[in-house]
Amino acid sequence: MIEETSKENIEVRIQMAAVAYQFLKNTTIKERAAFMNAVADQIEALGEELLTTAHTETSLSLARLTGEKARTTGQWRTYAKAVATGIYAETRIDLAQPEKQKSDIRKYNIGLGPVVVFGASNFPFAFSTAGGDTASAIGAGCPVIVKAHPAHPQTSQMMADVITDTVKEFGWPEGIFSHITGTSYEIGAYLTQHNDIRAVAFTGSFSGGKALFDIANRRENPIPVFAEMGSINPIVAFDHLLESRAEDLAKEYALSLTLGVGQFCTNPGVFIALKGENIDRFIATLKIEIPKIIPSNMLNKGIFENFEKLKSVASAQSEVNIVAEANTEINEWEGRAVVIETTGQNFIQNGILSEEVFGPFGIIVACEAPEEIQQIAEELKGQLTITIAATDEDVRQNIKLIDVLKDKCGRLLFNQMPTGVEVVYAMQHGGPFPSTTDARFTSVGPDAVKRFVRPISFQNWPDEFLPEELKDENPLQIKRMVDGEVNSGSLKLPTT
């Protein structure tokens, strides 16, 4: 039984976070980076108990969890390194020019304030309590209140304890980090609409993310909700490529579609190509490869039941055929892979077929003509990823189509499957609505920190009272834009 945190306790935690924000606001980027590295060290030191607990709660393999743990510590350290460079402070200094009646104006970014992070079900480490949202918010200078995901409560508590212990070790205010538990919708709503909360980060369903977004925008003082809500991640395959690689591409697609029992937000749920011999070869190979995939338990019973329901609804639509499926009998919560086929016009006309089915489920869309693919592209909703399977010649012949697809996604892949999300500066894990609520930002990679900062300018302030990032001597030794040019040294100002 998951304990429901009382509203009285939540209120206390929010007030503590508001106090802690005033402390964090006056920490330097170097101090926050040191804290983040310490959290990474503590997570790394957690032994087999963390892995076995997460395995028991999520059915994820120990190998997968070991890799995810390494990714999580890597996120904290990578984000810490980025924060320490000052890249997200975005310091701008325009020195006074009395002869031109121009003031001394200096600008940098500070944290927004207390942030609520909703843990995700499918990544108990990397996208949950001590995941990238928490790391990037603290790196930005924001206290964090985590609403733990009920699917892995013990795992969440272990990760929360690590952060809490690090707060104590550094002697920082307790409100830097809080851990809230419960299953009721009211907790999330209460946190999101509270006047002292300044931003929300969410990874999960469209209905959950959109509900939080709507609550946040109905507030007297609206706040940003950075919600990642799902995506069908289409693959558009062209004939020149299919002619030479139909069988190999089908094998790659089958592996990507079923990776992690299809429980990735970048799962390639739709494959689009022209009708004909090439796509027939692709499908013939899927019929061989998909039955080879041995089903595994999904994350929990609820996700399994939702997968079975949505899979059945999509498969039962008119002008739809099942072309490949795993043969193993369903056992407990095993997600059995299924691939269906339909026509381009049916996909366009039937909105059910373009909705995400979270799990190992794919739709092959066989189009009559290039114009049909173009129409699908133009009507496509916002996606996290879109993949182009093509030769160079295919690209040259389809520039107009690809230009449309650029407007529909956050990451455009060329001849690679989308299920690998690397934690690097150039990663964009976010896309146009409804894949996320704000396509300008990413939730993976150091640039995730950008979500939780805002700029503030200081005009004509004495150097003594300026933040460290803006002082003349540049004590943090960061790169700054001074009078329009990058400068990493101190400012040699004339004495008066």
C-alpha positions as CSV (number, residue, x, y, z in Angstrom):
1,M,0.0,0.0,0.0
2,I,1.4,3.4,-1.1
3,E,1.2,6.0,1.6
4,E,-0.7,9.1,0.5
5,T,1.2,12.2,1.5
6,S,-1.3,14.6,3.3
7,K,-2.0,18.1,1.9
8,E,-0.7,19.5,5.2
9,N,2.6,17.7,4.7
10,I,2.7,18.8,1.0
11,E,2.0,22.4,2.1
12,V,4.9,22.3,4.5
13,R,7.2,20.9,1.8
14,I,6.2,23.7,-0.6
15,Q,6.9,26.3,1.9
16,M,10.3,24.7,2.6
17,A,11.0,24.7,-1.1
18,A,10.2,28.4,-1.3
19,V,12.7,29.1,1.5
20,A,15.3,26.9,-0.1
21,Y,14.9,28.7,-3.4
22,Q,16.2,31.9,-1.8
23,F,19.2,29.9,-0.7
24,L,19.8,28.3,-4.1
25,K,19.3,31.6,-5.9
26,N,22.5,32.8,-4.2
27,T,24.6,29.7,-4.8
28,T,27.1,29.8,-7.7
29,I,27.1,27.5,-10.7
30,K,30.3,25.9,-9.3
31,E,28.6,25.1,-6.0
32,R,25.6,23.5,-7.6
33,A,27.8,21.5,-9.9
34,A,29.7,20.1,-6.9
35,F,26.3,19.1,-5.3
36,M,25.3,17.4,-8.5
37,N,28.5,15.4,-8.7
38,A,28.1,14.3,-5.1
39,V,24.6,13.0,-5.9
40,A,26.0,11.0,-8.8
41,D,28.7,9.5,-6.5
42,Q,26.0,8.5,-4.0
43,I,23.8,6.9,-6.7
44,E,26.8,5.0,-8.1
45,A,27.6,3.7,-4.6
46,L,24.2,2.1,-4.3
47,G,24.6,-1.7,-4.5
48,E,22.7,-4.6,-5.8
49,E,19.7,-3.8,-3.6
50,L,18.8,-0.9,-5.9
51,L,18.9,-3.0,-9.0
52,T,17.0,-5.9,-7.5
53,T,14.3,-3.6,-6.0
54,A,13.8,-1.9,-9.3
55,H,13.7,-5.3,-11.1
56,T,11.1,-6.6,-8.7
57,E,8.9,-3.5,-9.1
58,T,9.2,-3.0,-12.9
59,S,10.1,-6.4,-14.5
60,L,13.0,-4.6,-16.3
61,S,16.0,-6.9,-16.6
62,L,19.0,-6.4,-14.4
63,A,21.1,-5.7,-17.4
64,R,18.8,-2.9,-18.6
65,L,18.7,-1.5,-15.1
66,T,22.5,-1.6,-14.7
67,G,22.8,0.4,-17.9
68,E,20.1,2.9,-16.9
69,K,21.8,3.4,-13.5
70,A,25.0,4.3,-15.4
71,R,23.0,6.7,-17.6
72,T,21.5,8.3,-14.6
73,T,24.8,9.0,-12.9
74,G,26.1,10.2,-16.3
75,Q,23.3,12.6,-16.5
76,W,24.0,14.2,-13.2
77,R,27.7,14.5,-14.0
78,T,27.2,15.7,-17.6
79,Y,24.7,18.3,-16.5
80,A,27.0,19.4,-13.6
81,K,29.9,19.9,-16.0
82,A,27.7,22.0,-18.3
83,V,26.3,24.1,-15.5
84,A,29.8,24.8,-14.2
85,T,30.9,26.2,-17.5
86,G,28.3,28.9,-17.2
87,I,26.7,28.1,-20.5
88,Y,23.2,28.3,-19.1
89,A,24.0,31.5,-17.1
90,E,24.2,33.1,-20.6
91,T,26.0,36.1,-19.1
92,R,25.7,39.3,-21.1
93,I,27.5,42.5,-20.1
94,D,27.2,45.8,-21.9
95,L,29.5,48.3,-20.3
96,A,28.6,51.9,-19.6
97,Q,29.4,54.5,-22.3
98,P,28.7,57.8,-20.7
99,E,29.6,59.7,-23.8
100,K,26.7,57.9,-25.6
101,Q,24.4,58.1,-22.5
102,K,24.5,54.3,-22.3
103,S,24.2,52.6,-18.9
104,D,26.1,49.6,-17.5
105,I,23.7,46.6,-18.0
106,R,24.4,43.0,-17.1
107,K,22.2,40.0,-17.5
108,Y,22.3,36.4,-16.6
109,N,19.9,33.5,-15.9
110,I,18.6,32.4,-12.5
111,G,16.4,29.5,-11.5
112,L,12.6,29.9,-11.9
113,G,11.8,28.7,-8.4
114,P,10.4,25.5,-6.9
115,V,9.8,22.8,-9.6
116,V,7.5,19.8,-9.4
117,V,8.8,16.7,-11.1
118,F,6.5,13.8,-11.9
119,G,8.3,10.5,-12.0
120,A,7.9,8.3,-15.1
121,S,7.0,4.6,-15.1
122,N,9.2,3.3,-17.8
123,F,12.6,4.7,-16.6
124,P,12.7,4.2,-12.8
125,F,16.2,5.8,-12.6
126,A,16.8,8.1,-15.6
127,F,13.4,9.7,-15.8
128,S,12.1,9.4,-12.3
129,T,13.0,10.6,-8.8
130,A,16.7,11.2,-9.4
131,G,16.3,11.5,-13.2
132,G,17.2,14.2,-15.7
133,D,14.4,16.5,-14.7
134,T,15.5,16.6,-11.1
135,A,19.2,17.0,-12.1
136,S,18.5,19.8,-14.6
137,A,16.2,21.7,-12.2
138,I,18.7,21.7,-9.4
139,G,21.5,22.6,-11.8
140,A,19.4,25.6,-12.8
141,G,19.0,26.7,-9.2
142,C,15.6,25.4,-8.4
143,P,14.4,23.3,-5.5
144,V,12.6,20.1,-6.5
145,I,9.5,18.4,-5.2
146,V,9.2,14.9,-6.8
147,K,5.8,13.3,-7.1
148,A,6.9,9.6,-7.1
149,H,5.5,7.3,-9.6
150,P,3.4,4.6,-7.8
151,A,4.7,1.8,-10.1
152,H,8.1,1.7,-8.3
153,P,7.7,3.3,-4.8
154,Q,10.6,1.5,-3.1
155,T,13.0,2.3,-5.9
156,S,11.8,5.9,-5.8
157,Q,12.4,6.1,-2.0
158,M,15.9,4.8,-2.3
159,M,16.8,7.4,-4.9
160,A,15.1,10.1,-2.8
161,D,17.2,9.1,0.2
162,V,20.4,9.6,-1.8
163,I,19.4,13.2,-2.7
164,T,18.2,14.0,0.8
165,D,21.5,12.6,2.3
166,T,23.5,14.8,-0.1
167,V,21.5,17.9,1.0
168,K,22.4,17.1,4.6
169,E,26.0,16.5,3.7
170,F,26.3,19.9,2.1
171,G,24.4,21.7,4.9
172,W,21.9,23.0,2.5
173,P,18.2,23.7,3.5
174,E,16.0,20.6,3.7
175,G,13.6,22.1,1.2
176,I,16.1,21.7,-1.7
177,F,14.5,18.4,-2.3
178,S,11.2,16.7,-1.2
179,H,9.6,13.4,-2.0
180,I,5.8,13.1,-2.3
181,T,4.0,9.8,-2.6
182,G,0.4,8.9,-3.4
183,T,-1.9,7.7,-6.2
184,S,-4.6,10.3,-6.3
185,Y,-5.0,12.8,-9.1
186,E,-5.6,15.5,-6.5
187,I,-2.0,15.5,-5.3
188,G,-0.7,16.4,-8.8
189,A,-3.4,19.0,-9.3
190,Y,-2.7,20.6,-5.9
191,L,1.0,20.8,-6.5
192,T,0.6,22.2,-10.0
193,Q,-1.9,24.9,-9.0
194,H,0.0,26.0,-5.9
195,N,1.1,29.7,-6.1
196,D,4.6,28.9,-4.9
197,I,5.4,26.4,-7.6
198,R,7.1,27.9,-10.6
199,A,7.4,25.0,-13.2
200,V,6.4,21.4,-13.7
201,A,8.2,18.5,-15.5
202,F,6.2,15.5,-16.6
203,T,6.8,12.3,-18.6
204,G,3.8,10.1,-19.3
205,S,0.4,9.9,-21.0
206,F,-1.2,12.6,-23.1
207,S,-4.2,12.8,-20.8
208,G,-2.0,13.3,-17.7
209,G,0.3,15.8,-19.3
210,K,-2.5,17.8,-20.9
211,A,-4.4,17.9,-17.6
212,L,-1.4,19.4,-15.8
213,F,-0.8,21.9,-18.6
214,D,-4.4,23.0,-18.4
215,I,-4.3,23.4,-14.7
216,A,-1.1,25.5,-14.9
217,N,-2.6,27.8,-17.5
218,R,-5.7,28.4,-15.5
219,R,-3.7,29.7,-12.6
220,E,-3.8,33.4,-11.8
221,N,0.0,33.3,-12.5
222,P,0.4,30.7,-15.3
223,I,3.6,28.6,-15.2
224,P,5.3,26.4,-17.7
225,V,4.6,22.7,-17.8
226,F,7.3,20.7,-19.7
227,A,5.3,17.6,-20.5
228,E,6.5,14.8,-22.7
229,M,3.3,13.0,-23.7
230,G,3.9,10.4,-26.3
231,S,4.6,9.9,-30.0
232,I,4.2,7.4,-32.8
233,N,7.6,8.2,-34.3
234,P,6.9,7.4,-37.9
235,I,9.5,5.9,-40.3
236,V,9.1,7.1,-43.9
237,A,10.9,4.7,-46.2
238,F,11.6,5.4,-49.9
239,D,11.8,2.9,-52.8
240,H,15.5,3.2,-53.7
241,L,16.4,2.3,-50.1
242,L,13.8,-0.4,-49.8
243,E,14.8,-2.0,-53.1
244,S,18.3,-2.6,-51.7
245,R,17.6,-3.1,-48.0
246,A,14.0,-4.2,-47.5
247,E,14.9,-7.3,-45.6
248,D,17.7,-5.7,-43.5
249,L,15.4,-2.8,-42.7
250,A,12.6,-5.1,-41.6
251,K,15.0,-6.8,-39.1
252,E,16.1,-3.5,-37.7
253,Y,12.5,-2.3,-37.4
254,A,11.4,-5.5,-35.6
255,L,14.2,-5.1,-33.0
256,S,13.5,-1.4,-32.5
257,L,9.8,-1.9,-32.2
258,T,10.1,-4.6,-29.5
259,L,13.1,-3.2,-27.6
260,G,12.2,-3.0,-24.0
261,V,8.8,-4.6,-24.8
262,G,8.1,-1.5,-26.9
263,Q,8.0,0.7,-23.8
264,F,10.0,3.6,-25.1
265,C,8.6,7.0,-25.9
266,T,10.6,6.8,-29.2
267,N,9.2,3.5,-30.2
268,P,8.7,3.5,-34.1
269,G,5.0,2.8,-34.2
270,V,4.3,3.6,-37.8
271,F,6.1,2.6,-41.0
272,I,5.1,4.4,-44.2
273,A,6.1,3.5,-47.7
274,L,4.7,3.1,-51.2
275,K,2.6,0.0,-52.1
276,G,4.4,-2.6,-54.2
277,E,7.0,-5.3,-54.3
278,N,9.5,-3.5,-52.0
279,I,7.2,-3.1,-49.1
280,D,5.9,-6.7,-49.7
281,R,9.5,-7.9,-49.1
282,F,9.7,-5.8,-46.0
283,I,6.4,-7.4,-44.7
284,A,7.5,-10.9,-45.6
285,T,10.6,-10.5,-43.5
286,L,8.6,-9.1,-40.6
287,K,6.5,-12.2,-40.7
288,I,9.6,-14.2,-40.0
289,E,11.3,-11.9,-37.5
290,I,8.4,-10.8,-35.2
291,P,7.5,-14.4,-34.1
292,K,11.2,-14.8,-33.1
293,I,10.7,-12.0,-30.5
294,I,10.1,-13.7,-27.1
295,P,7.6,-11.6,-25.1
296,S,8.6,-10.3,-21.7
297,N,6.5,-8.8,-18.9
298,M,5.6,-5.2,-19.3
299,L,6.2,-2.7,-16.6
300,N,3.1,-3.4,-14.6
301,K,-0.4,-4.8,-15.0
302,G,-2.0,-1.5,-15.8
303,I,0.3,-0.8,-18.7
304,F,-0.2,-4.3,-20.0
305,E,-4.0,-4.1,-19.8
306,N,-3.9,-0.7,-21.6
307,F,-1.6,-2.1,-24.3
308,E,-3.9,-5.1,-24.9
309,K,-7.0,-2.8,-25.1
310,L,-5.5,-0.3,-27.5
311,K,-3.9,-3.0,-29.6
312,S,-7.2,-4.7,-29.9
313,V,-9.0,-1.5,-30.8
314,A,-6.5,-0.6,-33.6
315,S,-6.4,-4.2,-35.0
316,A,-10.2,-4.3,-35.2
317,Q,-10.5,-1.2,-37.4
318,S,-11.8,-1.6,-41.0
319,E,-9.3,-2.2,-43.8
320,V,-6.7,-3.4,-41.3
321,N,-4.9,-6.8,-41.5
322,I,-2.6,-8.4,-39.0
323,V,0.6,-9.2,-40.9
324,A,2.9,-10.4,-38.1
325,E,2.6,-11.3,-34.4
326,A,4.5,-13.2,-31.7
327,N,3.3,-16.7,-31.3
328,T,3.9,-17.2,-27.6
329,E,0.9,-17.5,-25.3
330,I,0.3,-14.5,-23.1
331,N,1.7,-15.1,-19.7
332,E,1.1,-12.7,-16.8
333,W,1.8,-9.3,-18.2
334,E,3.8,-10.2,-21.3
335,G,3.5,-7.8,-24.2
336,R,3.1,-9.8,-27.4
337,A,4.3,-8.0,-30.5
338,V,1.8,-7.3,-33.2
339,V,2.2,-5.5,-36.6
340,I,-0.8,-4.6,-38.7
341,E,-1.1,-3.2,-42.2
342,T,-3.5,-0.6,-43.7
343,T,-3.8,1.7,-46.7
344,G,-2.6,5.3,-46.9
345,Q,-6.2,6.6,-47.3
346,N,-7.5,4.5,-44.3
347,F,-4.7,5.8,-42.1
348,I,-5.5,9.4,-43.2
349,Q,-9.3,9.0,-42.6
350,N,-9.2,6.9,-39.4
351,G,-7.7,8.9,-36.5
352,I,-7.6,5.9,-34.2
353,L,-4.7,4.5,-36.3
354,S,-2.5,7.5,-35.6
355,E,-2.8,7.3,-31.9
356,E,0.1,5.9,-29.8
357,V,-0.2,2.3,-28.6
358,F,2.4,2.1,-25.8
359,G,4.0,-1.3,-26.3
360,P,5.4,-3.5,-29.1
361,F,2.8,-2.5,-31.7
362,G,3.4,-1.3,-35.2
363,I,1.4,-0.2,-38.2
364,I,2.6,-0.6,-41.8
365,V,1.0,2.1,-44.1
366,A,1.1,1.2,-47.8
367,C,0.4,4.3,-49.9
368,E,-0.8,4.3,-53.5
369,A,1.3,7.3,-54.6
370,P,3.8,9.8,-53.3
371,E,1.0,12.4,-53.0
372,E,-0.6,10.2,-50.4
373,I,2.6,10.1,-48.3
374,Q,2.8,13.9,-48.7
375,Q,-0.8,14.2,-47.4
376,I,0.0,12.0,-44.4
377,A,3.0,14.2,-43.6
378,E,1.0,17.4,-43.8
379,E,-1.7,16.0,-41.5
380,L,0.7,14.4,-39.1
381,K,0.6,15.5,-35.5
382,G,3.8,16.7,-33.7
383,Q,6.3,13.9,-32.9
384,L,9.4,13.3,-30.9
385,T,11.1,11.7,-33.8
386,I,10.6,11.0,-37.5
387,T,12.9,8.7,-39.4
388,I,13.8,8.9,-43.1
389,A,14.9,5.6,-44.6
390,A,16.4,6.7,-47.9
391,T,19.3,6.9,-50.3
392,D,20.8,10.2,-51.1
393,E,18.9,10.1,-54.4
394,D,15.6,9.5,-52.5
395,V,16.3,12.7,-50.4
396,R,17.0,14.7,-53.5
397,Q,13.7,13.6,-55.0
398,N,11.7,14.3,-51.9
399,I,12.9,17.6,-50.6
400,K,9.4,19.1,-50.3
401,L,8.2,16.1,-48.2
402,I,11.2,16.2,-45.9
403,D,10.8,19.9,-45.4
404,V,7.2,19.3,-44.2
405,L,8.5,16.5,-41.9
406,K,11.0,18.9,-40.3
407,D,8.1,20.9,-39.0
408,K,6.5,17.9,-37.3
409,C,9.3,16.6,-35.1
410,G,12.1,17.4,-32.7
411,R,14.6,14.8,-34.0
412,L,14.8,13.8,-37.7
413,L,16.8,10.6,-38.2
414,F,18.4,9.3,-41.4
415,N,18.7,5.5,-41.8
416,Q,18.7,4.9,-38.0
417,M,16.1,3.6,-35.7
418,P,14.9,6.2,-33.1
419,T,14.9,4.1,-29.9
420,G,18.4,5.2,-28.9
421,V,18.4,8.6,-27.1
422,E,21.9,9.8,-26.3
423,V,22.6,12.2,-23.4
424,V,24.6,14.8,-25.3
425,Y,24.4,18.5,-26.0
426,A,23.0,18.1,-29.5
427,M,20.1,15.8,-28.5
428,Q,16.6,17.2,-28.9
429,H,14.1,15.1,-27.0
430,G,11.0,17.1,-27.4
431,G,8.8,18.0,-30.3
432,P,5.7,19.9,-31.5
433,F,2.5,19.4,-29.7
434,P,1.1,16.9,-28.8
435,S,4.4,15.1,-28.3
436,T,5.4,17.8,-25.8
437,T,3.9,21.0,-24.5
438,D,6.8,23.1,-25.6
439,A,8.9,22.2,-28.6
440,R,11.6,24.8,-27.8
441,F,13.1,22.6,-25.1
442,T,14.6,19.1,-24.6
443,S,14.3,16.8,-21.6
444,V,17.4,14.9,-22.5
445,G,20.9,16.3,-22.6
446,P,22.5,19.2,-20.8
447,D,20.2,21.7,-22.6
448,A,17.4,20.3,-20.4
449,V,18.6,22.9,-17.8
450,K,17.3,25.7,-20.1
451,R,13.7,24.8,-19.1
452,F,14.1,26.0,-15.6
453,V,15.9,29.4,-15.9
454,R,14.8,33.0,-16.6
455,P,16.9,36.1,-17.3
456,I,17.3,39.0,-15.0
457,S,19.2,42.3,-15.8
458,F,21.1,44.5,-13.4
459,Q,21.5,48.1,-14.5
460,N,24.1,50.4,-13.0
461,W,24.8,48.2,-10.0
462,P,27.9,48.5,-7.9
463,D,30.2,45.5,-8.5
464,E,30.2,44.5,-4.9
465,F,26.5,43.6,-5.0
466,L,26.4,41.8,-8.3
467,P,26.2,38.0,-8.6
468,E,29.5,36.2,-9.0
469,E,28.7,35.5,-12.7
470,L,28.5,39.3,-13.4
471,K,31.3,40.7,-11.3
472,D,34.1,42.6,-13.1
473,E,36.8,40.1,-12.1
474,N,34.9,37.1,-13.4
475,P,35.7,35.1,-10.3
476,L,34.1,31.9,-11.8
477,Q,36.2,32.2,-14.9
478,I,33.4,31.6,-17.3
479,K,32.9,32.8,-20.8
480,R,30.8,35.9,-21.0
481,M,29.5,38.1,-23.8
482,V,31.0,41.6,-23.2
483,D,30.0,44.4,-25.5
484,G,29.0,41.8,-28.1
485,E,32.2,39.7,-28.0
486,V,33.0,36.5,-26.1
487,N,35.3,37.3,-23.2
488,S,36.6,34.9,-20.5
489,G,38.8,37.3,-18.6
490,S,38.3,40.0,-16.0
491,L,37.1,43.5,-17.1
492,K,39.7,46.2,-16.9
493,L,37.6,49.1,-16.2
494,P,39.0,52.6,-15.9
495,T,39.3,54.0,-12.3
496,T,37.6,57.2,-11.4
